[in-house]
Amino acid sequence: MTATSTQPKHEVRDLSLAPLGKQRIEWAGREMPVLRQIRDRFAQEKPFAGIRLVACCHVTTETAHLAIALQAGGADAVLIASNPLSTQDDVAACLVADYGIPVYAMKGEDAETYTRHVQIALDHKPNIIIDDGSDVVATLIQERQHQIADIIGTTEETTTGIVRLRAMFKDGVLTFPAMNVNDADTKHFFDNRYGTGQSTLDGIIRATNVLLAGKTIVVAGYGWCGKGVALRARGLGANVIVTEIDPTKAIEAVMDGFRVMPMDEAAPHGDLFVTVTGNKHVIRSEHFDLMKDGAMVCNSGHFDIEIDLKSLGAKATEVKDVRPFTQQYLLVNGKSIIVLGEGRLVNLAAAEGHPSAVMDMSFANQAMACEYLVKNKGKLEPGLHSIPVEVDKEIARLKLQAMGIMIDSLTAEQTEYINSWTSGT
């Protein structure tokens, strides 16, 4: 779509969806009090005045509140999708029509369109990049070296993106600061665990309407996201098997009460498989051969590479849609494998992503990380930087306050004790 004289340039599915988008954005805002307080402060202080900002995110109702907060702070912002199936078209329309934010995102956009939108974002000549998977930063480094001088820094909130940024820094190509939002306590403890846990199962249920009680669910990966999925699956009555490559995480899964085994041993048992590793081809050709007829596979890692769909396609005599976001692969051996959400993030492809209450803290981290970059322009070394502890604690304090929960404070005697080494037995 081209913009009218009163609208910014944009590419969204249908601007007539804006009223529904606004209604849903307002509903999400009911459970985002921390970001609302930050937005109100930004509106007064304008920390991003004169700053060009690009956000590559899942375009959801929660992301809308982040974009609105950044705009309130004076940012000249452009928003693009970070995943072809995660955009909520009504939200994208509302941000353009009601808030004047340039958005380039459509649910179901092809790879060519996605790549073109990344280039449009970089045409904005950003000073700050909010990335979700590090595609924009990687493209900047590979194709737009001349623009790096304009960059104050970037923020990243996915495990996948952090892995890529570390590799960039190791290779000597990350020459500006990057804020590690993903590892903030108020992000991964809650977003990765409770958000991914609930939204992944939400996506599976919406796509299939199957009863999870009594099913054997194989969770590949026992990081914070895997823990969340495993705990929620058990809570719905499933028998959970965990696969891992890290011995410490495997012990943790065992002591949390889950069976742990390699994927080739788990494959014959699983009714449903969920990958949450951030790595490539966790479920491969040999695993499909071992699966039972009608086994379902899905992914909640950032990219659609955890399930080797190319090898599955090579085994198939037919692929057909059986429900929205649900495809049946009929195999040469007579069995069938069900793939949900095309192997992409099932919680966003088939559902609405994380609940707004948990994204409140994640996006508070994003907003305050951007502010930290601006305030410390020219002072931070290239490479990854943690969210300052005081920022992390302030976000937690604001969340508790909004929930009406009080906690204790140290007494003077307790403060003295924990700062002293002379008191013992």
C-alpha positions as CSV (number, residue, x, y, z in Angstrom):
1,M,0.0,0.0,0.0
2,T,1.1,3.5,-0.7
3,A,0.6,6.2,1.9
4,T,-1.9,9.0,1.7
5,S,-0.9,12.6,2.4
6,T,-1.6,12.1,6.1
7,Q,-0.1,8.6,6.5
8,P,3.5,7.5,6.6
9,K,4.9,5.2,3.9
10,H,3.9,1.6,4.8
11,E,3.2,-1.9,3.5
12,V,0.5,-3.5,5.6
13,R,-2.3,-5.9,4.6
14,D,-5.4,-3.8,5.0
15,L,-5.8,-0.4,6.7
16,S,-9.5,-1.1,7.2
17,L,-8.4,-3.5,9.9
18,A,-7.2,-0.6,12.1
19,P,-10.3,-0.3,14.3
20,L,-10.0,-3.9,15.4
21,G,-6.2,-3.5,15.9
22,K,-6.8,-0.5,18.1
23,Q,-9.3,-2.4,20.2
24,R,-6.9,-5.2,20.7
25,I,-3.9,-2.9,21.5
26,E,-6.0,-1.2,24.1
27,W,-6.9,-4.6,25.6
28,A,-3.3,-5.6,25.8
29,G,-2.4,-2.3,27.5
30,R,-4.5,-3.3,30.5
31,E,-1.7,-5.6,31.6
32,M,1.3,-3.5,30.6
33,P,1.6,-1.0,33.5
34,V,5.4,-0.9,33.6
35,L,5.7,0.1,30.0
36,R,2.9,2.6,30.4
37,Q,4.8,4.4,33.2
38,I,8.0,4.4,31.1
39,R,6.0,5.8,28.1
40,D,4.6,8.6,30.3
41,R,8.1,9.5,31.4
42,F,9.4,9.4,27.9
43,A,6.7,11.7,26.8
44,Q,7.9,14.3,29.2
45,E,11.7,13.8,28.8
46,K,11.9,13.0,25.1
47,P,15.1,10.9,25.3
48,F,15.0,10.0,21.7
49,A,14.5,13.4,20.1
50,G,16.5,13.5,16.9
51,I,17.1,9.7,17.0
52,R,16.3,7.5,14.0
53,L,15.3,4.0,15.2
54,V,14.4,0.8,13.5
55,A,12.6,-2.0,15.3
56,C,12.5,-5.5,13.8
57,C,10.0,-7.3,16.0
58,H,7.0,-9.5,16.0
59,V,4.3,-7.0,15.1
60,T,1.8,-7.8,17.9
61,T,-0.4,-5.9,20.3
62,E,2.4,-5.9,22.8
63,T,5.0,-4.6,20.3
64,A,2.6,-1.8,19.5
65,H,2.9,-0.5,23.0
66,L,6.7,-0.5,22.7
67,A,6.5,1.4,19.4
68,I,4.1,3.9,20.9
69,A,6.4,4.4,23.9
70,L,9.4,5.0,21.7
71,Q,7.4,7.4,19.6
72,A,6.3,9.3,22.7
73,G,10.0,9.6,23.6
74,G,10.6,11.5,20.3
75,A,12.0,8.6,18.2
76,D,11.7,8.7,14.4
77,A,10.9,5.0,14.2
78,V,10.2,2.4,11.5
79,L,8.8,-1.0,12.4
80,I,9.3,-4.2,10.4
81,A,8.4,-7.8,11.0
82,S,11.0,-10.2,12.4
83,N,9.2,-13.3,11.2
84,P,7.0,-13.9,8.2
85,L,4.1,-15.5,10.2
86,S,4.2,-13.4,13.4
87,T,2.5,-10.2,12.2
88,Q,-1.0,-9.3,13.4
89,D,-2.3,-7.5,10.4
90,D,-4.9,-5.4,12.4
91,V,-2.1,-4.2,14.7
92,A,0.1,-3.2,11.8
93,A,-2.8,-1.3,10.2
94,C,-3.6,0.5,13.5
95,L,0.0,1.7,14.0
96,V,0.0,3.3,10.6
97,A,-3.6,4.7,10.6
98,D,-3.9,5.8,14.2
99,Y,-0.3,6.5,15.4
100,G,1.5,7.5,12.2
101,I,4.2,4.9,12.6
102,P,5.7,3.5,9.3
103,V,5.1,-0.3,9.4
104,Y,6.3,-2.8,6.8
105,A,4.8,-6.1,7.8
106,M,2.2,-8.6,6.6
107,K,1.3,-12.0,8.0
108,G,2.5,-14.6,5.5
109,E,4.9,-12.4,3.7
110,D,7.4,-14.3,1.6
111,A,11.2,-14.4,2.0
112,E,11.7,-11.9,-0.8
113,T,9.3,-9.4,0.9
114,Y,10.9,-9.9,4.3
115,T,14.4,-9.2,2.9
116,R,13.1,-6.1,1.1
117,H,11.6,-4.8,4.3
118,V,15.0,-5.2,6.0
119,Q,16.5,-3.1,3.3
120,I,13.7,-0.5,3.7
121,A,14.5,-0.4,7.4
122,L,18.2,0.3,6.7
123,D,17.2,2.9,4.2
124,H,15.9,4.8,7.3
125,K,19.6,5.2,8.3
126,P,19.0,4.2,11.9
127,N,21.0,5.3,14.9
128,I,19.5,2.5,17.1
129,I,18.4,-0.9,16.0
130,I,16.0,-3.0,18.0
131,D,16.5,-6.5,16.6
132,D,14.8,-9.8,17.1
133,G,17.2,-12.5,15.7
134,S,19.9,-10.0,14.5
135,D,18.9,-10.1,10.8
136,V,19.0,-6.3,10.6
137,V,22.4,-6.0,12.3
138,A,23.8,-8.9,10.1
139,T,22.5,-7.2,6.9
140,L,24.0,-3.9,8.1
141,I,27.4,-5.4,8.7
142,Q,27.4,-7.5,5.5
143,E,25.9,-5.0,3.0
144,R,25.9,-1.5,4.5
145,Q,29.3,-0.9,6.1
146,H,29.1,2.8,5.3
147,Q,26.1,3.2,7.6
148,I,27.8,1.8,10.7
149,A,29.2,5.2,11.6
150,D,25.6,6.3,12.3
151,I,24.9,3.5,14.7
152,I,24.8,4.3,18.5
153,G,24.0,0.7,19.3
154,T,21.5,-2.2,19.0
155,T,19.4,-4.2,21.4
156,E,18.6,-7.9,21.1
157,E,16.0,-10.0,23.0
158,T,16.3,-13.5,21.6
159,T,18.7,-16.3,22.5
160,T,19.2,-16.8,18.8
161,G,20.1,-13.2,18.2
162,I,22.6,-13.2,21.2
163,V,24.3,-16.2,19.8
164,R,24.7,-14.4,16.4
165,L,26.0,-11.2,18.1
166,R,28.6,-13.2,20.1
167,A,29.8,-14.8,16.8
168,M,29.9,-11.3,15.1
169,F,32.0,-10.0,18.0
170,K,34.3,-13.0,17.9
171,D,34.9,-12.4,14.2
172,G,35.7,-8.8,14.8
173,V,32.7,-7.4,12.8
174,L,30.5,-6.1,15.7
175,T,32.1,-2.7,16.1
176,F,29.3,-1.0,18.1
177,P,27.6,-1.7,21.4
178,A,24.8,-4.3,21.7
179,M,22.5,-4.5,24.7
180,N,21.8,-8.1,25.8
181,V,18.1,-7.7,26.7
182,N,17.6,-11.4,26.5
183,D,19.6,-12.2,29.5
184,A,18.1,-9.5,31.8
185,D,16.5,-11.3,34.8
186,T,13.2,-9.5,34.2
187,K,13.2,-10.9,30.6
188,H,14.4,-14.5,30.5
189,F,13.0,-15.6,33.9
190,F,9.5,-14.6,32.8
191,D,9.3,-14.1,29.0
192,N,11.2,-17.2,28.1
193,R,9.8,-19.4,30.8
194,Y,6.2,-18.3,31.4
195,G,5.6,-16.6,28.1
196,T,7.0,-19.3,25.8
197,G,5.5,-22.0,28.0
198,Q,1.9,-20.7,27.8
199,S,1.9,-19.3,24.3
200,T,3.5,-22.4,22.7
201,L,0.8,-24.6,24.1
202,D,-1.8,-22.0,23.1
203,G,-0.5,-22.2,19.5
204,I,-0.6,-26.0,19.5
205,I,-4.1,-26.2,20.8
206,R,-5.4,-23.5,18.5
207,A,-3.8,-25.2,15.5
208,T,-5.0,-28.8,16.4
209,N,-7.6,-28.7,19.1
210,V,-6.1,-31.9,20.5
211,L,-6.2,-32.9,24.1
212,L,-2.8,-32.8,25.6
213,A,-3.6,-34.8,28.7
214,G,-2.2,-38.2,28.3
215,K,-0.1,-37.3,25.3
216,T,3.7,-37.9,25.3
217,I,5.3,-34.5,24.5
218,V,9.0,-34.4,23.6
219,V,10.6,-31.0,24.4
220,A,13.9,-30.5,22.6
221,G,16.1,-28.2,24.7
222,Y,15.8,-27.4,28.4
223,G,16.9,-23.7,28.5
224,W,14.4,-21.2,29.9
225,C,12.0,-21.6,27.0
226,G,12.2,-25.4,27.2
227,K,11.6,-25.4,30.9
228,G,8.5,-23.3,30.4
229,V,7.1,-25.6,27.7
230,A,7.9,-28.7,29.7
231,L,6.3,-27.3,32.9
232,R,3.1,-26.1,31.2
233,A,2.8,-29.4,29.2
234,R,3.0,-31.4,32.5
235,G,0.5,-29.0,34.0
236,L,-2.0,-30.0,31.3
237,G,-1.5,-33.7,32.0
238,A,1.1,-34.6,29.4
239,N,3.9,-37.1,29.8
240,V,7.0,-35.1,29.1
241,I,10.4,-36.3,27.7
242,V,13.3,-33.8,27.4
243,T,16.2,-34.0,25.0
244,E,19.4,-32.1,25.7
245,I,23.1,-31.7,24.7
246,D,24.1,-29.9,27.9
247,P,24.8,-32.3,30.8
248,T,23.9,-29.8,33.5
249,K,20.6,-28.9,32.0
250,A,19.9,-32.6,31.5
251,I,20.5,-33.2,35.2
252,E,18.2,-30.3,36.0
253,A,15.4,-31.8,33.8
254,V,15.8,-35.1,35.5
255,M,15.6,-33.5,39.0
256,D,12.5,-31.6,37.8
257,G,10.9,-34.9,37.3
258,F,11.2,-35.3,33.5
259,R,12.5,-38.3,31.5
260,V,15.7,-37.4,29.6
261,M,17.0,-39.3,26.6
262,P,18.5,-38.7,23.1
263,M,16.1,-37.7,20.3
264,D,16.6,-41.0,18.5
265,E,15.3,-42.8,21.6
266,A,12.5,-40.3,22.1
267,A,11.3,-40.2,18.5
268,P,9.3,-43.5,18.7
269,H,7.5,-42.4,21.9
270,G,6.4,-38.9,21.1
271,D,2.9,-37.8,20.1
272,L,4.0,-34.2,19.9
273,F,7.5,-32.7,19.5
274,V,8.4,-29.1,20.4
275,T,11.9,-27.7,19.5
276,V,13.2,-24.8,21.6
277,T,17.0,-24.9,21.1
278,G,17.9,-22.1,18.8
279,N,20.0,-24.6,16.8
280,K,19.7,-26.2,13.4
281,H,18.1,-29.6,12.4
282,V,17.3,-30.8,15.9
283,I,14.7,-33.1,14.4
284,R,16.2,-34.7,11.3
285,S,15.5,-37.3,8.6
286,E,16.4,-40.3,10.8
287,H,14.0,-39.1,13.5
288,F,11.1,-38.8,11.1
289,D,11.7,-42.5,10.2
290,L,11.3,-43.5,13.8
291,M,8.1,-41.5,14.6
292,K,4.7,-43.0,15.0
293,D,2.0,-42.5,12.5
294,G,0.3,-39.1,13.0
295,A,3.1,-37.6,15.2
296,M,3.0,-33.8,15.3
297,V,6.1,-31.6,15.2
298,C,6.4,-27.9,15.9
299,N,9.0,-25.2,16.8
300,S,9.2,-22.3,19.2
301,G,12.7,-21.3,18.5
302,H,13.3,-18.1,16.6
303,F,14.1,-19.4,13.1
304,D,12.4,-22.2,11.1
305,I,15.6,-24.3,10.9
306,E,15.1,-26.5,14.0
307,I,13.0,-29.0,12.1
308,D,14.5,-30.3,8.9
309,L,11.5,-29.8,6.7
310,K,13.5,-30.2,3.5
311,S,14.3,-33.8,4.4
312,L,10.7,-34.4,5.5
313,G,9.5,-33.0,2.2
314,A,11.8,-35.4,0.3
315,K,10.1,-38.3,2.1
316,A,6.6,-37.2,1.3
317,T,4.4,-38.3,-1.5
318,E,1.9,-35.6,-0.7
319,V,1.6,-32.5,1.5
320,K,-1.8,-31.1,2.3
321,D,-3.4,-28.5,4.6
322,V,-5.7,-30.2,7.1
323,R,-6.4,-27.2,9.3
324,P,-5.1,-23.6,9.4
325,F,-1.3,-23.7,10.1
326,T,-1.5,-27.5,10.1
327,Q,0.0,-29.6,7.3
328,Q,0.0,-33.3,6.9
329,Y,3.0,-34.9,5.2
330,L,2.1,-38.4,3.8
331,L,5.3,-40.4,3.7
332,V,6.5,-43.2,1.4
333,N,6.4,-45.7,4.3
334,G,2.7,-45.1,4.7
335,K,2.9,-43.0,7.8
336,S,2.1,-39.3,8.2
337,I,3.8,-36.5,10.1
338,I,1.9,-33.3,11.0
339,V,3.8,-30.0,10.9
340,L,2.4,-27.0,12.7
341,G,3.0,-23.4,11.7
342,E,5.4,-24.4,8.8
343,G,8.1,-25.0,11.4
344,R,8.1,-21.4,12.4
345,L,7.3,-20.0,15.9
346,V,4.1,-21.9,16.6
347,N,3.1,-19.5,19.3
348,L,3.0,-16.6,16.9
349,A,2.1,-18.4,13.7
350,A,-1.0,-20.1,15.1
351,A,-1.7,-17.9,18.2
352,E,-1.0,-14.4,19.5
353,G,2.4,-14.8,21.1
354,H,3.2,-14.2,24.7
355,P,0.6,-12.7,27.1
356,S,0.9,-8.9,27.5
357,A,1.6,-9.2,31.3
358,V,5.0,-10.9,30.6
359,M,5.9,-8.8,27.6
360,D,5.4,-5.7,29.8
361,M,8.7,-6.5,31.4
362,S,10.5,-7.6,28.2
363,F,9.6,-4.4,26.4
364,A,10.3,-2.3,29.4
365,N,13.8,-3.7,29.1
366,Q,13.9,-2.9,25.4
367,A,12.8,0.7,26.0
368,M,15.2,1.3,28.8
369,A,18.1,-0.3,26.9
370,C,17.5,2.1,24.1
371,E,17.6,5.0,26.5
372,Y,20.8,3.6,28.1
373,L,22.4,3.5,24.7
374,V,21.5,7.2,24.0
375,K,22.6,8.4,27.4
376,N,25.9,6.6,27.0
377,K,26.6,7.4,23.4
378,G,30.3,7.1,22.7
379,K,31.1,5.7,26.1
380,L,30.4,2.0,25.6
381,E,32.9,-0.4,24.1
382,P,31.9,-2.5,21.1
383,G,30.3,-5.9,21.9
384,L,27.6,-7.2,24.2
385,H,26.6,-5.3,27.3
386,S,24.2,-6.5,30.1
387,I,21.2,-4.5,31.2
388,P,22.4,-2.6,34.3
389,V,21.3,-4.4,37.5
390,E,19.7,-1.2,38.8
391,V,17.5,-1.0,35.6
392,D,16.6,-4.7,35.9
393,K,15.6,-4.2,39.6
394,E,13.6,-1.1,38.8
395,I,11.5,-2.9,36.2
396,A,10.8,-5.7,38.8
397,R,9.9,-3.1,41.4
398,L,7.5,-1.3,39.1
399,K,5.9,-4.6,38.2
400,L,5.4,-5.6,41.8
401,Q,4.0,-2.1,42.5
402,A,1.5,-2.4,39.7
403,M,0.5,-5.9,41.0
404,G,-0.1,-4.4,44.5
405,I,2.6,-6.6,46.1
406,M,4.9,-5.3,48.8
407,I,8.2,-6.9,49.8
408,D,10.6,-6.5,52.8
409,S,13.6,-4.1,52.9
410,L,16.9,-4.7,54.7
411,T,17.2,-3.3,58.2
412,A,20.3,-1.2,59.0
413,E,21.6,-4.1,61.0
414,Q,21.1,-6.5,58.1
415,T,22.8,-4.1,55.7
416,E,25.8,-3.8,57.9
417,Y,26.0,-7.6,58.3
418,I,26.0,-8.5,54.6
419,N,28.6,-5.8,53.9
420,S,31.0,-7.0,56.7
421,W,33.4,-9.9,56.8
422,T,34.2,-9.7,60.6
423,S,31.0,-11.3,61.9
424,G,31.1,-15.1,61.9
425,T,30.2,-17.9,64.2
